[in-house]
Amino acid sequence: MHTTRQPAKLEESPISSLLQIHPRFMRSVHLERDIEDPRSSQAYILTPVARQALERITASFRQNSTQRAWRIAGDYGSGKTDFALALARVAKGAKTELPRDLGKFIGRVTLLPAMATGDSEPLGRTILRALNISWDSKRGPSTEEVLSAVRVAVTKARRKHNGLLLILDELGKNLEYAARNPEFDDIFLLQRLAEEASRSGEKTFVVAAMLHQGVAAYASGLDSASKREWDKVAGRFEEIVYSQPTEQVATLVAATLNVQMDRLPLSVQNESHAAMRAALAAGLYGSVAAESLIDLSAKIFPLHPTVLPVLIRTMRKFGQNERSLFSFISSGEPMGLQSHVSQRIGEVGHYRISNVFDYVRSNLLPTIVAGNAYTHWGVIEAVLASTQIETPEEDAVLKTIAMLSLLDAPDLPSTEEAVVLAVGKGRATTKAIEKLRARGVIYERGTIRGLCLWPHTSVNLDETFSQALEVTSNRGDGIRELCDHIQSEPLVPRAYYTDTGTLRYANVHIFPATELETILANVPTLDGKGADLNVYVALPFDTSQHNKIQKLLAVKAQELPDGAYVTLGLPQNAAVKAMRDLMAWKWVHENVPQLSGDRFAREEVTRQIKMAEKNVRDKLGGIDNLAVSTGKRQTFHHRESTSPVVLATGRELLTFLGDECRRIYPCSPRILNELINRRYPSGAAVGARTKLVDAMVAFSDKPNLGFDINKRPPEMALYLSILKYGKIHVETKAGWAFRVPKPKDDHCRVLPALEHITDVLQLKGIDALVPVLEVFDALSLPPFGIREGLQPFIVAIYLATYHQRVALYEDGTYLHEVSGEAFLRLMKEPQHFHLQYCELDTVRAEVLNNLLTQLKINPRDASKTDLLDLIRPLAIFISREVPDYARKTHILSAAASTVRTALLDAREPIKLIFTTLPEACGLSPVGKGGLKNPELFAAGLKTALHEIRTAYPNLIQRLSDSITAAFKIDLTGQQARENIMDRAAQLGAAVTEPALKAFALRLSDKILDHRGWIESIANLLARKSPERWTDKDESEFNHQLELAAGKFLRTEMALIGTTKKLNGHACRIALTKSDGTEMGDLINWDGMDDARIATAEIAIKDILAQHGRYGMAAAMKAIWARLESENKT
C-alpha cells in the first residue's frame, strides 16, 4: 500500500480538511425533481445489490416477458430512490446521464419512464400524476379509469420507445391510506396493475414499486380476510430485497466521505488497518472478503472500523425512517459526525462507538420507546449517573458497553475483546474494565454475551412482544376490543346543574359501527332510573364502513327514542392497531413468568402498557371524552331534529345537552340544594330530611317550623331553600300553615310535581290505594325526572299541602299523621306504603258537613271541607284521646261497641265514614241517594263516641264506690276519702307488715287528686294501671280490695285504745252464741253526726229502762242481725 509522509502540523488541522464529501450525498434524493437533473445519476455507485436488481428488471424489458411487476423493499436510506433514478435512465437509454458501468445495461429495448412519489392519497391519483394526467374531481378515479389511462400512456410511449416503465416511489404511503380507506379498493387496483404489466406482451409495460417493508406489514391492522387478500396481491409482484451488505455499505461510505488519502496521517492509516483486521477477526462484519474491507478501513476515516456495523444497525433500529447512515454523515446534529470532524485530528481521532452513544443520547432518545432498548436505557442512565468516572477510558468503556447493549444484537457482542478494540488505548482500556468490574459497575455475562451494566436479564421483550402480537391478533374483532377498552366518562351539562340544582348526565355508549342496527333496536327509553340522556358513538374501522353507517343513520334516526343521540366516529384503524399493541403488552405482563425475576423488564412492561394506553387515547382523537374540546365537530342524529346537529366537542356539546335536558324535563323542580336534590343523599341529608318532616307535622303552626333562625343545621337549610323560598310554608291570617303555592310564587317549581301526584292517584280511581313506589316511579319519568333523594320529600310536601284529600297507609293501616319515624320507614321501605286520594261527591259532602256540624269539628279550610277533616279527629280520638281500657272494655252498649270496632279496624277513610259507621249505627251505607235521616246517623255516632269517651271515667267512679263500701262508710266523695285517709294514717304508723303498710300508705296519700288517688290504689291492688285494664282486671281489683280492706279493718279493731285518735271515738262489739258462733265489728263514730248519735242513744236507753233484761236480749238480737246482714253484703 502506498503511503506518504505527512507534515507535523496536519494533526492540528480539523478532520474536515481531509474530507471532500460528495455533494450528491448531502441531500436526500427526490424522484420527480432529480430526474430533471441529468447529472443526478452520474456519480451513482453500482453495488452488487444494485447490479443484480438491474439485471433482473432490465431482463423483463424483453418482449413477451411475464415478470414485469416488481416491488423493491429496503430500509430507509438504503438507496432505493437513487436506484429508481438510475433505472429510469437505463430504461430510457439516457447513456450520457449514467456512469460508464451502468451504460452496458442499456439495450435495444427502451421504455419511457413515468414516475411519482407516493402520498397519503388514493393510489389511482398517484398513478395518474405519474402519467402527467390531472384529476380535479373530488371523486377518486376508478380502477378502470386508471387502467385505461395506463393503456393510453403505453400507446403514446410506443411512438418513440418500446413501452412504459411506471416507477412508484414511497408506495407505502399509498398502502397505509388504502388500509385506512378500503372503500377506494386500491389493493384491487394494485393487483390489476400487476396483471396489466405481466400480460402486456409486445406493448411493454413494467411496474416498479419502492417500499420500506413488505406489503403484508401495511395490512397488520386489518382483519384476517383482508390480510389474505393483501398477501395475494403481494404475490403478483416479483420481490427484490434492496439491502446492502456491510461491505457494500463501506464502499458507499468511502465514496461519500472521499478522504484525501495523501493527506491522512500514516499513524491513522495504520491504526485503521489494524482495527479493521481485529474487527474482522471478531466477526463484526460477518463473513466477507477481508482484503477489500482492509483496503477501505482508512478510506472511511474518521469512522472507526468497529463503528460502521454499529452505525448501520443504529440507524436501522432507531432512525424511524427519518435518518440514514448517509444523512448521519452529512447532518450537523449534536454529537454527530460533522460535529466530530470540526475538531482537530490530534485531539479526537476516530469516531468510535462511545461517540455513537453520545449521538443517540442527544438525538435519538425519543425514538427509543419500546422493547429491550427502552428497558436497558433506564438502567444505563442510572448507572452512568451514579458511577464516579475516574478516567476517560472508563467513560468510553461504559458508553461502548451501553451502546452495544442497546442494540442487543447477537453479531455485535460486548465482549471484553470487542470493547477494548472499540475504545482503543490497549492496556489503559483493559485496566479500566478491571476497575469497573471490581467496583461492581459492569458485570460478566459469560464469554459469549460479554460485558453488561446490569447483573442479568432473562426476558427478551422484543421476542415476547412479537409472540404476544401473534397470539392476541387472533382473539377477535379489533374494534370490539377497542370499544370494550374505552372507559368513557358521562357527560354532565354543568350550566344546567347550576341553573336547576339537578345534576343530570348523559351516558356515553361506544360500540362497533357494525352493531349499529342491533344497538338502535335496543335503545332504552328514559325510565328515570339510569342516565338522563344517552349518547351512542359508533366506531367504524375504515372509511367504507363509515360511509355505509352514515347512510343507515340518516334512515334510522327518526326511530330513536327521545333522549338518545347517535354520532359516528372517524375510522379507527390506527386506534385498533394501537389497541393491539396494548393487548399484546398486557399479554406479556400476564403470561411471561420470567418477568418475576427481571425487575428491569418488568418495569419496562409496565411503562409500555402505560404508553400503549396513552397511544390508544391519542389515536382515538378525543372520541372517548366528548366533554373535552378537541376542535373537532361531530354530527349527532336524534329524533327531534329533521336534520343532524353538528356540534363541536366540549362546551358546545354540553350546552346542547343542557338544552335537551330543559326540553325533556321541563317540569323538574328547581331546588338549589345539593343535600337532598340528588340520587343518593348522604346520611346527614337523610337525617335532616327526617327532622324537617317531623317538624312539619309537629310545628306547622310555628314560624320557621320552630327552628332557631340564628342556627343553620342541615334541616334549617332545607327549610329555607325549599319550604320558605318556595312559598309552601307561609303565614296566613290564621297563622303559619302549609299551602299549595300559587304559580307566580312557585319559585321551586314544585307545583307541576304536586299536581302530577294527584293525577297519578286519581288515575286509579277514587278510593283506590296507590303504592308509593308507583308515585316515585311517576316522578322519576320525564317530564319530571325527580331524583330519588327528593322524591320522598315531594310526597311529604304533598301530604302537608293536600292533607284534607290524601290518606297515607302503612301495611294497609291508615296513618292520621306522618311522624319523622313513619317518614323514615317510608324512605327505607316504601313498598309498605300506599296513598289514597279522598274526593267527595255532592251527596257524601252533605253527609260529611252534617257530621262535622253535629260533632262540632271545625275543618282546616272553611272554604272546602274534605273527608280527612273528620277522619283525622276520629283517628286521633280512638288512638290518643281515650285510654286502652276504652278500646278493650265490653261494658258498652252494642252500638258503641260496634262503632269502636269500626274505628279500630278502619283501613279506608271513605269506607269507614260512608259504609262501616252507618252500619254500626244501625243504618244503611251512604249510597247515591244519601241517607234518609242524616241527623239520626250523626246523633247515633255522637252518642257512641260519648259512651266510648266516658267508659274510663265510669270505671273510676265504680272503683271509688267499691272502696267506700269496703270500708263500710256511709259517707261519699271527699268526706269518705278523708275518713279513710285519717284511719289509714293511724294504722300505717303502727303496722310493719309490707302489704298492709303499702295499702295504708296509698290510702293515706293526701297529695293526689281524687282520680289519682283511686288510680293509685287500683294500680297497687291489680298491679296494672287502670288505663290499660280489661274487664277481668276490674274483677281482680274488687277481690283484692275485699281482702286488703278486711285485713285493714281487723287490724284496726285490734289497735283500739292504742292510738290517741281512736280513744273514746270507737268501740269494738263482739257477741258469742251458746253454739260458739261469734259476730263482731269495730264501731268508729269519729266524724259522725253527734246529734244523731245522742238521739239514738236516748231512745235505746228508754227501751232498756222500760223492758229491763228483755230489752237487753232484744238489743243483742237486733245487733247480731245487723252485723250478720253487713257481713253478707
Beta strands, then each sheet from edge to edge (+ up, - down):
strand 1: 69-73
strand 2: 111-117
strand 3: 163-169
strand 4: 204-211
strand 5: 238-241
strand 6: 443-444
strand 7: 451-452
strand 8: 506-512
strand 9: 533-539
strand 10: 564-568
strand 11: 633-637
strand 12: 645-648
strand 13: 729-732
strand 14: 735-738
strand 15: 769-771
strand 16: 806-810
strand 17: 813-815
strand 18: 833-837
strand 19: 1066-1072
strand 20: 1078-1084
sheet 1: 2+ 3+ 4+ 1+ 5+
sheet 2: 6+ 7-
sheet 3: 8+ 9+ 10+ 11- 12+
sheet 4: 13+ 14-
sheet 5: 15+ 18- 16+ 17-
sheet 6: 19+ 20-
end
